[in-house]
Amino acid sequence: MLENGEVDYPSLKTLLKEQEEAKNGILILGSTGESLNLDEKEKQEILNFVCAQKLKVPLMAGVGGINLNKTIDWVKHLETLPLDCYLFVTPLYAKPGSVGQTHWFKSLMDVSTKPVILYNVPSRTGSSLSFETVKKLNSHPNFWGIKEASGSVEEFKKYRAAAPNAKVYSGDDGMLPDFAPHGAFGLISVAANVWPKKTHQVTQSCLQNTLADEKTWKDCCDTLFLASNPIPAKVLLSLKGKIKHPNLRPPLSHLEKFDREKLSWAHEQINKLSAGEK
C-alpha cells in the first residue's frame, strides 16, 4: 500500500518479477496480501494487473469468505481469468463442522474447472479443516491438495492419511523441515515474499533432506511473526527498498512495537544461510 492507502502497483510489479526470477509460483489475494482489506473492485484490478504481466510461473488465487453465494459468484469470475489454481480457506469466524465445511468446499469446487488447494489455518479462521471433509472430498476431480498451517506434524500426517492422493504443502515456513520427511509436496510461503530466491533454495533442500542449517532458517522465519503477518514482512520489504512504504490498512498497523533489530538480524543471517548439503 502507498502511504495514502492505495494499492502500490509499481512495487507490486517489482515483487512479481522477483518471484518469477526465483521460479516461485505466486499466490494472489492471500492473507499476506491483505485480501480481507480490499474491496471487490480492487481485487479485480489486482488480478487483472497480475495476469497482464504474463509471468512464466503458476498463478494461484486465494478465496475466502463467509457468504456462500457471493463466494460462488467470485469463483465464477475467477474462472474467466488465466489462473492456474485456487486456494480455498475454511469459512471465517463461523467455525463450521464437517457437514458445513463439506457443503461449502464442494459447492465451490463444483463451479471450478481448476485444481483446488484447501487451506487449514485455525489460528486465523477459528476452526480446523475437518479430516472427515477431506476424506469426503478426496475423490472430487478438482481436489488437488492441502495447505497445512496448524504447526503440528501429527495434523500434517493425519491430512496425508485422510487424502492419500492429495499434495500436502507446508503453510508454515519454519515447519517445512519437519513436514518434509513426512511427504510434504512443497511450501506456500510468507518468507518467499522477502527472501524469494533463498526460500526457493531452502524448499528444494528440505524436500531432498539436505538442509544444512535448519535452526537458522527457523529462527529467521520466526522473526516474520514478531507481530501479526504481514506487518514484519512489509516493514522488512520497506527497509530493503522493495516497496515504497510499509503501510497497512486498519486494523493492522506497521507502527506496532516489535523487535526490528531482530528482523534486520534475520535478513543478514538469511543471506549467509547455506541451503546446501548437510
C-alpha positions as CSV (number, residue, x, y, z in Angstrom):
1,M,0.0,0.0,0.0
2,L,1.0,3.6,-0.6
3,E,1.1,6.0,2.3
4,N,-2.4,7.2,1.3
5,G,-3.7,3.6,1.5
6,E,-4.0,3.0,-2.2
7,V,-2.5,-0.1,-3.9
8,D,1.1,0.4,-4.8
9,Y,1.2,-1.2,-8.3
10,P,4.8,-0.3,-9.2
11,S,6.1,-2.1,-6.1
12,L,3.7,-5.0,-6.8
13,K,5.2,-5.3,-10.3
14,T,8.7,-5.4,-8.8
15,L,7.8,-8.1,-6.3
16,L,6.1,-10.2,-9.1
17,K,9.2,-10.1,-11.2
18,E,11.4,-11.1,-8.3
19,Q,9.2,-14.2,-7.7
20,E,9.3,-15.0,-11.4
21,E,13.1,-14.8,-11.4
22,A,13.2,-17.1,-8.3
23,K,10.9,-19.6,-10.2
24,N,8.3,-19.3,-7.4
25,G,4.6,-19.7,-8.1
26,I,2.5,-16.7,-7.0
27,L,-0.5,-16.6,-4.6
28,I,-2.6,-13.6,-5.4
29,L,-5.1,-12.3,-2.7
30,G,-3.8,-14.3,0.2
31,S,-3.8,-13.1,3.8
32,T,-0.2,-11.9,3.4
33,G,-1.5,-9.8,0.5
34,E,-4.2,-8.2,2.8
35,S,-7.0,-9.6,0.7
36,L,-9.6,-9.1,3.5
37,N,-8.9,-5.3,3.4
38,L,-9.6,-5.0,-0.3
39,D,-12.9,-4.3,-1.9
40,E,-14.2,-6.3,-4.8
41,K,-13.2,-3.7,-7.4
42,E,-9.6,-3.6,-6.0
43,K,-9.4,-7.4,-6.1
44,Q,-10.5,-7.4,-9.7
45,E,-8.0,-4.7,-10.6
46,I,-5.1,-6.5,-8.8
47,L,-6.0,-9.8,-10.5
48,N,-6.1,-8.1,-13.9
49,F,-2.8,-6.4,-13.3
50,V,-1.0,-9.6,-12.2
51,C,-2.5,-11.6,-15.1
52,A,-1.4,-8.8,-17.6
53,Q,2.2,-9.3,-16.6
54,K,2.2,-12.7,-18.4
55,L,4.5,-14.3,-15.8
56,K,6.1,-17.6,-16.6
57,V,5.2,-19.1,-13.2
58,P,1.9,-20.6,-11.9
59,L,-0.7,-18.2,-10.6
60,M,-3.0,-19.1,-7.7
61,A,-5.9,-17.0,-6.3
62,G,-6.8,-17.1,-2.7
63,V,-10.5,-17.5,-2.0
64,G,-12.2,-16.9,1.4
65,G,-15.4,-15.6,2.9
66,I,-18.5,-16.3,4.9
67,N,-21.3,-15.9,2.3
68,L,-21.5,-18.9,0.1
69,N,-23.5,-17.4,-2.8
70,K,-21.1,-14.4,-3.0
71,T,-18.1,-16.7,-2.9
72,I,-19.5,-18.9,-5.6
73,D,-20.1,-15.9,-7.8
74,W,-16.5,-14.8,-7.1
75,V,-15.1,-18.2,-8.1
76,K,-17.2,-18.0,-11.3
77,H,-15.5,-14.6,-12.0
78,L,-12.0,-16.1,-11.3
79,E,-12.8,-18.8,-13.9
80,T,-12.7,-16.1,-16.6
81,L,-9.1,-15.3,-15.8
82,P,-5.8,-17.1,-16.8
83,L,-5.2,-18.5,-13.4
84,D,-3.8,-22.0,-12.7
85,C,-5.4,-23.0,-9.4
86,Y,-7.2,-21.7,-6.3
87,L,-6.6,-21.7,-2.5
88,F,-9.9,-22.2,-0.6
89,V,-9.6,-21.3,3.1
90,T,-12.1,-22.6,5.7
91,P,-15.0,-20.2,6.2
92,L,-14.1,-17.3,8.5
93,Y,-15.3,-16.8,12.1
94,A,-18.4,-19.1,11.9
95,K,-16.4,-22.3,12.9
96,P,-18.4,-24.8,10.8
97,G,-18.2,-28.5,11.4
98,S,-17.6,-31.2,8.9
99,V,-21.1,-31.1,7.3
100,G,-20.9,-27.3,6.8
101,Q,-17.3,-27.4,5.5
102,T,-18.0,-30.3,3.1
103,H,-21.0,-28.4,1.6
104,W,-19.0,-25.2,1.4
105,F,-16.0,-26.6,-0.3
106,K,-17.9,-28.9,-2.7
107,S,-20.1,-26.1,-3.8
108,L,-17.1,-24.0,-4.7
109,M,-15.2,-26.9,-6.3
110,D,-18.2,-27.7,-8.4
111,V,-18.1,-24.4,-10.2
112,S,-14.3,-24.5,-10.7
113,T,-12.5,-26.1,-13.6
114,K,-9.1,-25.7,-12.0
115,P,-7.2,-27.5,-9.2
116,V,-8.1,-26.5,-5.7
117,I,-5.9,-26.5,-2.6
118,L,-7.8,-26.5,0.8
119,Y,-6.2,-24.3,3.5
120,N,-6.1,-25.2,7.1
121,V,-5.1,-22.2,9.3
122,P,-7.1,-22.4,12.5
123,S,-5.2,-19.6,14.2
124,R,-6.7,-17.3,11.5
125,T,-10.2,-18.8,10.8
126,G,-11.1,-20.1,14.2
127,S,-11.7,-23.7,13.0
128,S,-9.6,-26.5,11.6
129,L,-10.1,-28.2,8.3
130,S,-12.2,-31.3,9.1
131,F,-10.5,-34.6,8.4
132,E,-13.9,-36.0,7.6
133,T,-14.4,-33.3,5.0
134,V,-11.0,-34.1,3.5
135,K,-12.0,-37.8,3.2
136,K,-15.3,-37.0,1.6
137,L,-13.8,-34.6,-1.0
138,N,-10.8,-36.8,-1.7
139,S,-12.4,-38.2,-4.9
140,H,-13.5,-34.8,-6.2
141,P,-11.8,-34.2,-9.6
142,N,-10.8,-30.6,-8.6
143,F,-9.3,-31.5,-5.2
144,W,-5.6,-31.1,-5.7
145,G,-4.1,-30.5,-2.3
146,I,-4.0,-29.1,1.2
147,K,-2.1,-26.2,2.7
148,E,-1.4,-27.2,6.3
149,A,-0.6,-24.3,8.7
150,S,-1.6,-25.6,12.1
151,G,2.0,-26.1,13.1
152,S,1.5,-29.7,14.0
153,V,3.4,-32.7,12.5
154,E,0.7,-35.0,13.7
155,E,-2.0,-32.9,12.0
156,F,0.1,-33.0,8.8
157,K,0.3,-36.8,8.9
158,K,-3.4,-37.1,9.5
159,Y,-4.2,-35.0,6.4
160,R,-1.9,-37.1,4.4
161,A,-3.7,-40.2,5.6
162,A,-7.2,-38.7,5.0
163,A,-6.4,-37.7,1.4
164,P,-3.6,-40.1,0.1
165,N,-3.9,-38.7,-3.4
166,A,-3.7,-35.0,-2.4
167,K,-0.5,-33.0,-2.4
168,V,0.0,-31.6,1.1
169,Y,2.0,-28.4,1.3
170,S,3.5,-26.7,4.4
171,G,1.8,-23.5,5.1
172,D,4.4,-22.6,7.7
173,D,7.9,-21.7,6.6
174,G,9.6,-22.8,9.7
175,M,7.8,-26.2,9.8
176,L,8.9,-27.3,6.3
177,P,11.9,-29.1,7.6
178,D,9.6,-31.1,10.0
179,F,6.9,-31.8,7.3
180,A,9.3,-32.7,4.5
181,P,10.2,-36.2,5.9
182,H,6.5,-37.0,6.1
183,G,5.8,-36.3,2.5
184,A,5.4,-32.5,2.1
185,F,5.0,-31.7,-1.6
186,G,6.2,-28.1,-1.3
187,L,5.8,-24.8,0.6
188,I,3.2,-22.0,0.3
189,S,5.2,-19.3,1.9
190,V,5.4,-16.0,3.8
191,A,9.2,-15.9,3.8
192,A,9.3,-16.0,0.0
193,N,7.8,-12.5,-0.1
194,V,11.0,-11.1,1.4
195,W,13.6,-13.8,0.5
196,P,12.3,-15.3,-2.8
197,K,15.5,-17.0,-4.1
198,K,16.7,-18.2,-0.7
199,T,13.3,-19.6,0.2
200,H,13.2,-21.5,-3.1
201,Q,16.6,-22.9,-2.4
202,V,15.7,-23.9,1.2
203,T,12.5,-25.5,0.0
204,Q,14.4,-27.7,-2.5
205,S,16.9,-28.6,0.2
206,C,14.2,-29.6,2.6
207,L,12.4,-31.8,0.1
208,Q,15.7,-33.5,-0.6
209,N,16.6,-33.7,3.1
210,T,19.8,-31.8,2.6
211,L,19.1,-28.5,4.5
212,A,22.4,-27.8,6.3
213,D,21.3,-25.2,8.8
214,E,17.7,-25.9,9.9
215,K,17.9,-23.8,13.1
216,T,19.0,-20.6,11.4
217,W,16.2,-21.0,8.8
218,K,13.6,-21.5,11.6
219,D,14.9,-18.6,13.6
220,C,14.8,-16.3,10.6
221,C,11.2,-17.3,9.8
222,D,10.1,-16.7,13.3
223,T,11.0,-13.0,13.0
224,L,8.4,-12.6,10.3
225,F,5.8,-13.3,13.0
226,L,7.1,-11.0,15.8
227,A,3.9,-9.1,15.0
228,S,0.8,-10.1,13.0
229,N,1.6,-11.2,9.5
230,P,2.2,-9.3,7.2
231,I,3.5,-6.5,9.4
232,P,7.1,-7.6,9.8
233,A,7.3,-8.7,6.1
234,K,6.2,-5.3,4.9
235,V,8.5,-3.5,7.3
236,L,11.4,-5.5,6.0
237,L,10.4,-5.0,2.4
238,S,10.3,-1.3,3.0
239,L,13.8,-1.4,4.7
240,K,15.1,-3.2,1.7
241,G,13.7,-0.6,-0.6
242,K,11.4,-3.2,-2.3
243,I,8.2,-1.3,-1.5
244,K,7.7,2.4,-1.1
245,H,6.0,2.3,2.3
246,P,5.2,-0.4,5.0
247,N,1.7,1.0,5.3
248,L,-1.2,-1.4,6.0
249,R,-4.9,-0.8,6.2
250,P,-6.6,-0.8,9.6
251,P,-6.9,-2.8,11.8
252,L,-3.3,-3.7,11.0
253,S,-0.5,-1.1,11.5
254,H,3.2,-1.0,10.7
255,L,3.7,1.1,13.9
256,E,3.1,-1.9,16.1
257,K,6.0,-2.4,18.6
258,F,8.2,-5.4,17.9
259,D,12.0,-6.0,17.7
260,R,13.0,-4.5,14.4
261,E,16.7,-5.2,15.2
262,K,15.9,-8.9,15.3
263,L,14.2,-8.5,11.9
264,S,17.4,-6.9,10.5
265,W,19.4,-9.7,12.1
266,A,17.3,-12.3,10.3
267,H,17.9,-10.5,6.9
268,E,21.6,-10.6,7.5
269,Q,21.6,-14.3,8.5
270,I,19.4,-15.4,5.6
271,N,21.9,-14.1,3.2
272,K,24.6,-16.2,4.8
273,L,22.5,-19.3,5.2
274,S,23.7,-22.3,3.4
275,A,20.9,-24.2,1.7
276,G,23.3,-26.9,0.6
277,E,24.0,-30.4,1.8
278,K,24.3,-31.3,5.5
